[in-house]
Amino acid sequence: MMLTVNGEKVDKSLIESEVERIKPSYKRVFEDQTEEEQEQQLFNWARENVIEQVLMMQESRAEQYAAADAEVDKELAKVKEEHGGENNFYKLMNMKKEEEPRLKSGLEQKMRLANLMKEVCKDVEKPSEDKANQYYEKNIDKFVMPEQVHAAHIVKYVNDDQTQAQAYAAIQDIYKKLQQGSSFEELAGRESDCPENNGDIGFFSRGQMVEEFENVVFSMENNQISDIIKSPYGYHIAKRYNYKKEEHIPFEKVKSEVIAYLFDDAKQKEMEKFVDVLKAKADIVDDEDNAGAE
């Protein structure tokens, strides 16, 4: 299929690429749809996204959004510096110096789009602290620090260098030393397969560690040492130091993030209104429409 937007032909490969880009997130949301329904909806959304992108590109070609050569050169120099200098940049990009005009053209187009968006959103006001606080209060359950534990571990891995039997024998030996009064931290630093910081892995919440280890540590008491724990990685012994219950994060700690989120959201809505106006005025034709007219 060939799409035409204001007389500009858009190849179907752009829509196909957009389908692949949005497919992972879409599939998770609409798992209850049939495969055919999903494919059709994906295509429709991808088509709309591509149309909007083309309309924005077309609008950004107006002279008022042009980026000066000096600005493009400055931006390119910045990009090269971020990638370790010119030689390293071209190596990483698998490009030759002779291809720089094409690269600058792409950069200039991105800068035009940025100038267009800046113009469209110039009257969008940054949300006040009061407005941010209102959003925080209405959505307070989004601002939660989950329960956490502070723990350390001694581990003997099962891998190519150590069989399961060897790992289990080693962890049993360490466990006996702990029962005889040896220091957990000293053994962790000396005999664990992960000795960094004497086994201390700091605070963590559920979902960050392997489940078998997590389930034990969250059920322990502070300063308690666990029995031997088996996980897919091998054998562990845990020591829990501290526990923090779930709590709401105070507004002052997230104020700047909330304001930034609301500001970005307001600008996004302004851009959506702008694109809707462009779309309403646009001449959008599918090949099928042309074929029918003939």
N, C-alpha and C positions, 0 to 999 in steps of 0.2 A: 504494500500500500504506500502511496505517496500522498503526503499532506502538503497543502499550500496555505501559507499564512501571509495575507496581504501581498500576494503575488510571489512570495518567496517559497521555493520548494524545500520541503523538509523530508529527508530520507527516512524510511521506516526503521532503519538500523538505530536511529536515535531513540525511537519509542521502545524498541526491543532492549536496548541498553538500560533505559529507565525502568522497564519491567523488572530486569534482573536486580537493579539497585534497590527497589522498594519491596521486592518479593519476600525477603526474610522477615521483616517486621510485619508485613501484611498477613503472611501465612499464620503467624502466631495469634493474630487478632480474630481471624475469620476461619478458624479450623472447622466450624460446623457447616460451612458451605461445601457443595460438591466441587470436584476438580474443575469441571467446566465453568461453574459460576465464578470460582476464584480466578481462573484465567481471563474471563471476560471483564471482571471488575478490575483486575490488575491492568489489563490493556487500557481500559477507559481512564483509569487514574493516571497511568503513564502518559497517555495521549494528552490529557489536560495539563500535566506538568510540563511536557515538551512545548505545548502551545504557549504557556505562560513564559517559559524561558526564551522562546523565540521573540515574543512580543517585547520582553524586556531588552533583549539584544537590539532589536530594531529601534526601540525608543532611545537607547543609549547612544545611538549613532548621531544624534543631533549634536551640532557643533558646541553647544553650551556644556556638554558633558565630556568634551575631549580632554585628554591628559597631555600636558606639555612633554616634549621630548626629554627635557631635563628631569622631569618627575619620573618618567619611565626609566631613564638611565639610573636614577638614584635608587629606585625600587629594585631594579635588576642587580645593582651592586650589593644591596642589602641581602638579597636572596643568595647571591654567590658567597657572601661572607658567612651567612648562616650555615652554609654547606661546606665550609672549610676552604674557601677561596675559589678562584675561577677554575683552575685546573681540576681540582677535586670535584667541583660542581658539574662540569661537563662530563667527567668520568662517571659520576653517579647517575647522571641523566642519560648516559649513553648517547651523547650529542657531540657534534663538532662545532668549533668556533664559527664556522661558516653558516651554521643554522641559527645564529643569534637573531637575525631580523625576524624570523618566524616566532621565536621566543618573545621578543619585544612586542610583537603584534598581539600575542596572547595576553601579555601583561597589560598592555594598553587597553585592551577590551575589558579586562577585569577592573581596571581603574575607572573606566567609563561607567561600568555598572555600579561601582562604589559611589561615584559622584552622583549618579542618578538617584540611588537610594538615599543618599545624604540630603538631596534636594527634596525628595518626596517626604522625608521624615523631619524636615527642618523645624516644623511647628509642633512636633510632639514634645510635650513637657515631661521632664523627669519627675517620677512620682514623689510625692512628699513623704516624710517619715510617718505622718499620721495615716496616709493611705496604705503604706507598707505594713503598718501595725494592724490595720483593719484586716488586710489579707492574711497576716500571720494568725490573728485570732480566729478567723473563719476556717483556716486550714491548719490548725495547730497540730493535728495528728500527723502532718507531713514533716514536722520538725521534732523528731524523736531520736534520742540517742539510745540505741538498743542496749540491753544488758551486756556487760562485758566481764571477762575475768582476766587477771594477770597471772600468768603461769610460766613454768619452765619445764623442760623435758630432757630426759636422757633417752637416746634412741640407738638401736642397732638395726641397720637396714638389711633387708634381704635383696641381694642383687647378684651381678655376675661374679663379684669378688667374695661373696659371703652367702652360704646356703641358709635355708630356714633353720636347720638344726644348729648350725654354728651361731646364728644370730640369737636364737633362743637360749643356748647355753651361755652366751656372753651376757645377756640381759639378766639371766638367773644369778650369775655370779655377782653382778652389780647390785641386784636386789638384796642378796645376802649381806653384802657389805653395808647397805643402808640399814638393814635390820640390826646390824651389829654396832650401829652408831656413827658410821662414816658420814661426812658432810655431803649432802646432795650436790651442792654447787661444785665442790672439789671433784667429785666423781664425774659430773657433767662436763667439766672443763678438761678432764684427763682421759675419760674412757668412752664418752659418747661419740657417735659418728657425726654428730652435729654440735661441736663443742663451743661454738661462738657464744660470747657473753655468758659463759657457764650455763648454757641451755636456756637462758631467759629469752622468751619470745614476746614479752610485753603484754599489753592488753589486747584482746580480740573479742569479737562478737560471734554469734552463731553463724555458721556458713563460711567462715574463713579458714577453718582447719578441717582435717579429715574427721568424718562423722564419729567414728569409734573413739577417737581421742577426745573430741568435743563433749560427747555425751557424758563421759566420766568426769572431766574437769568441771563442767557446770554443776555437777551433782555433789562435788566435794566441799569440804570446809576449808577456810583459809588456813595455810600452813600445814595442810594435810598432804601426805605423799601417797600416791595411788599404788595399787597392785600393778602387775605387768599387764599392759594393754596391747592387744594384737590389732594391727591395721594392715591395709594392703601394702604398706611400705616396709613393714617389719614389726619390731616390738618397741614399746615405749614404757617409760615410767614418768609420771607427771607429778609436779609439785605446784599447788595453787597458793599464790601469795595474797591476792586481793579480789574483791568483787564489787562491781558497780551495777546497781539495779537500773532498769529502763527509766529514762526521765526525759522530760521535754527540754529542748534547747532554748535558753532564754532569748528573747527577741533581740537584745543588744548584740548577741553573738552572730546572728544571721541577718541583721538589718541590711547591711550592704548587699548581700546576696539577694534578698527579697526585692530591694529597690532595683537592682540590675535586672532581675527576672521580669518585673513588671514593666520596666522601661523597654526591654527587648520585646516583650509581648505587645506593648502598645505600638511599637514601630512595625512589628510584623503585621498587625491588623491594618495599619495605615498602608502598608505595601499591598496587602490583599485587596483593599478597596481600590487602590490605584490600578492594579492589574485587572480587576473586574471592569473598570471603565475602559481600559485598552481592549479587553476582550469583546465588550459590547459594541465597540466601533470597528472591530477587525473583520476582514473578509477571510473566513476560514472555510476551505474546501477540501474534501477528501476525494481521492481518485474515483471512488464509487459514485460520488455526486456528479462528477464530470461525465462519467460513462452514462449515467442515467439521462443527463441533459442532451446527450447526443442521440 
